[in-house]
Amino acid sequence: MMRFGYWMPVFGGWLRNVEDERMSATWDYVSRLARRSEQIGYDLSLVAELNMNDIKGTGAPSLDAWSTAAALTAVTEKLELMVAVRPTFHLPALLAKAAANIDHIGGGNRLSLNVVSSWWKDEATMYGVGFDQHDDRYARTAEWLDVVAGVWSQPNFSYAGTYYSVERTALVPKPLTKLRPPIYAGGESETAKELIARKCDAYVMHGDAPERVGEKIADMRMRRERLGLGPMQFGVAGFTIVRDTHEEAQREVARITDVRASAAGFANFQQWLSGTQLDTTLATQEYSVSNRGLRSGLVGTPDAVAGRVAAFEKVGVDLLLLQCSPQLEEMERFAEAVITPMRGRPSGRLSQTVADSGR
């Protein structure tokens, strides 16, 4: 059954062309959002990690991911917190200790990690952190994951690698979550996909059409089979606009994609493009909405969007990671229009009639 997650707006929004999205980067806003989200049917929130704001500009506020996630775990009851973590910013054994503690705060099965290989050189320089080139970042991440998994699972763990070394690390208490908190990761380079297939539990993707997402899922499943490993979970990002009519939805798309190259985040967007290896060329207008969210096509009437959700589920997507603006009001709309009707059916899946309506 499809799970519904959302990006916690720790940067004050997702639109680079809209200065004030009425979703402030404050503890008051995100805590209110988290508590309400689990009441209306959302399963998970992704808490992104950047020390500077790459969407609204480096002078704008951004919340720390890990302290925010710990606090949100304490004030919610069932919401899963998927916390982004970048190996270059956290020693693995110390991060594993912090993560295990949050896992206990939530009572188990409410914490997951989204491992991200850092791309923003200016941020690393500002915060005094070393910056590796693309393939070196993934080599570091591979060792980082080995240490985290080792200290979570073994009573005294030792490791000697190129990037990290630990000696007889004792991590007590271990995570409550059986096996371990799930580890998600995303990436489109060959290096990234091979690492994810070998060492992660779930693959998360930028927004894209269901057909393209299905191809990526099939590729990752073949990689896992080749390695003799079990099945993975699959998530995809998407920006949602649900309106009573198609025309209303498209007017909102036009408003938020009015690209102005002078907007504060444009230089950061260009740096991100130069520091990543994506499998497609991003159109300049897609700079307006983060994470290629509009490509997922979750825009239109309730029936059209529900049909699109069904199409993602059909190709193997387990989790939708939604962005919308303003987050609280639009999440309420999406829950009422899509989540509640979908989960009202005994199977948890949409009928073929509804699915066809979104094509």
N, C-alpha and C positions, 0 to 999 in steps of 0.2 A: 504494500500500500504506500502511496506517495506520502512523503513527509514534507512539511512546509517550514522553511526557515527564512530568516531575513538578516540582512546586514545591520548591525547596530550602528546608528549614525554618530560614531565617535568623532567624525570630522564636521558635523553640522550640516550634512547633506551630501548629495551625489551629483549635483548639477553644476558644471563649471561656469555656466552662463547666468545663473540665477544667484544673486548675492545672498539674499535672505530667504531660506526655504521654510522658515518657521519651525525649525527643529534644532535648537541650540545644542552645542557640544558641551553639555553640563550634566552633572550627576542627577539633578532633579529631572531632567528630560529622559535620560536613558533608563533610570530606575522606574519611572512611571510607565514608559513604553514596555519594558520587560514584564512588569507585573500584569499589564493589560494584555499583552500578546499571548501569554499562556492561558488567559481566560477565554480568548476568542478562537483558539485552535491552533496556534503556532507551536511547533515542536522544538525549535532550535534557533539560536541567534549566533551569528558569526561576529566576533569582536576583532576587528582588524588592528594591526599593529604598525603604526608609523609615529615617530616622534615629532614629525612636522606634518603640516596639512598639505597634501599634494593636490587637493581638489579646490579649496578656497584660497590657497596661497600660503606661503610659509609663515606669514605673520598672523594667520588665523589660528584659533585654538584647535587642539586635538587632544583627546583623552588617552591616558595610558591604558594599554590593553589589559595587562595582568591584574593591576589593582582594581580596575573596573570590573573585570570578570569575577574576581573573588567576591566583591561586594554584591554584584548582581546574583551570584549563586546564593548568598545569604538571605536575600530578600525575595527570592522566588521559590517555588515548590517543586516544579517538574521541568522547567525549561532547561534544555541542554545548552551549554555554552561552549561553542567551538572557538577557541582562542588562537589567533594567529601568533606564530613565533618564528623569529628569524635567527638561525644559528649563529650568525656573526655577532649578534647582540646579547646572546645568553650562553654561558657555559652550560654544557648539557646536564651534568649531574646536579647543579644548582637549580636549573629549570625543572628537572624531573622531581626534585624535592618540593618546589613550589606547586607544581601541578598535582602531585599526590595529596598535598594539603587541601587544595581546592576540591579535589575529588571527595575527600572526607567531609568537607563543609557541605557539599551537596548530597551526601548520603550515597554516593556511588552512581555510576551510569548517567552522570549529568555533565561530564567534562570530556571534551575531545580537543585535539590539537590540529591546527592547520599550519603545516610547516611551509614557510615561504623563503625562498632563497633571495636575499636582498638585491634590489636593483637600483637604489637611489644613492648615487655616489655622494652628492652634496650633503645628504643627511648623515651618512657615515662620517664624512669629514667634520661636520659640525659637532657631532657627538663623540669624536675621538675613537671611532671604530674602524678597523681595517676593512678595506673593500677589495674583494676578490673578483676576478674576471669570471665570465659565465660558467665555463666548465669547472673551474676551480671552486666556485661556490657550491656546485653540486657534489664535488668530491668531499668538501667540508661537511655538507649536509649528510652524506652517507655515513661518515664517522660519527657525527652528532647523533644520528638516529640509533646507531649501534650502542652508544653509551647510554642514552635514555632507556632503551629497551633493556639493557643489561642491568642497570641499577634498579629498575622497576621490578625485575624478575629474580635476581640472584641475591643471596644474603651478603656476600662480599664480592664485589665486582672489580676486576682489574682490566685495563685496556691500554694499549700503547699504539698510537697511530701517528700519522703525519701532522694532524691538526690538534688532536686531543689525547691526553693521557690521564688516567686515574688509577689509584692503587687501593685495592681492597675497600672500595666505597661501600659503606653500610647506610642504606636508606630505609629508615623506619619512622612511621608506618608506611608500608607499601600501599599503592592505590587500592581502594575498595573495589573498583570495577574489575570484574573477572577478566582474565587474560591481561588486559591493559586498557586504558582509555584509547579510543580509536584515533588513528593518525591519518589525517587527510592531507593531500597535497595536490597541486596543480602545476601544469607546465606543458609546453607544446614542442620543445626541442626533443631530439632523440635522446640526449643525455638525461633530460628530466623524466621522460616516460619510462626509460629503463630503470631509473632509480625508484620511481613510484611503484612500478610493477614488483620490484624486489622487496621493498622495505615498508610499504604503506598499506593501510587497510581500506582506503577509499580515494577516489580520484574526483577532483572538482574541476569544472571547466568554465571558461568564460561563456557569455551568452552566444548562442548560435541556434540555427534552425534544428528541429528534431532530427531531420535526416542526417545532417552533419554530425550532430552529437551521437547519433546511433553508430556512425562509422568509427568515431573515437572510442566508444564503449567496446565495440567488436574488436578493435585493435588491442585495447588494454586486456580484454579477456584472453586473447590469443597469447599475449605476452605472459600472463599469469599461468596459463596452461603449459606453456613451454618450460616454465620454471618449476612446474609441479606444485603450484600454490593454489589455494582455494579461491572462492569468489570474492569480489570486492563490492563495495557500495559506490554509487555514482551520483554526483551532484552537479547542477548547472546553475549559473547565475542568470537573473533576468530582471528587467525593469518593468513594473506593471503599471498600466493605466486602464482602469475599468470605468466605462461610461455607458449611459443608456443607449447611445447611438454610436455608430462607427465614426460619423462626422465629428462628434464631440471629442472622441478619443484622438482623432488626427489633428484637431486644433491644438490639443495639449502637446502633442508631439512637436508640432511646428513651433510652439512657444519655447520649449526647452531645448530645441536643437538650433536655435538662432545663434550660430557660432560668431563669437567676437574674439579675434586673436589677441586682443589686449587684455583679456580676462586674466586674473591673477594666477591661475593654475596652468596656463598654456605652456610656459617654459618647462615646468615639471613634467607635463605630459610628453613633450618632445624628448626629454631626457629618458623617460621610461621607455619610449619607443626605441631609442638608441641602445638601451641596456638590456633588451629582451630579444628572444628569438621566437616570434610568433609564426604560425603556419599560414597566415593570411595578412594582407596589407590593410591596415585600418584606414578607413576614409577619414578625412580631416573632420567632417561633421560629427563623427562618433566621439570626438573629443568631449562633446557636451555631456555625455552620460558615461559614468565609469563602468569598467568591466564588460564592455560590449553588450550592455544590458538590453538594448532595444533589438538586437539580433534574435533574441529568443521569441519575439513576436507575441508577448503577453499583453497585447494592446487591443482594445476593442470592447464589444458588448460582453456581458457576463457569459453568454453561450459561446461566443467566439473564443474567449480566454479559457473557458473550461475545456473546450475542444483541444486547444493547444496544450493544456496540461495533460490531457489524455494521450496526446501524441507523444509527449516526452515520456510518459509512463510506459507506453508501448515499446519504445526503443530501449528501455532499461534504466531510465533515470529513477533514482530512489528519493532524491532530495532536490527541491527547488529552493535556491537562495535568493530571496527577493529584495529588490530595492524599490522604493517609491518615494514620492515627495508631494506634500509633507508626509513623513513616515506614518505617524499615528493615524491620521485621518484616512489615508489611502489604504493602510493595512486593515482598518475596520471595514472599508468598502470591499476589499478583496475577500476578506473572511466571510462576509455576509453573502457576497455574490458567487463565490467559488468554493471555498473550503466547506462551509456548512452544507450546501446542497450535495457536494461530492461525498462527504462522510455520512450523509443521511441515507445513502443507498447501502444495503446490507453487505455488498462485496467490497465497498470502499472505492469502487471504480465507476467511472461514468458510463452511461449507456452508449451504444454505438451511434444512436441518433444524435446525442449531444456531441459526441466526438466528431462526427461528420460535419456538424455545423461550424466547426472552427477551421475547416480546410479551405 
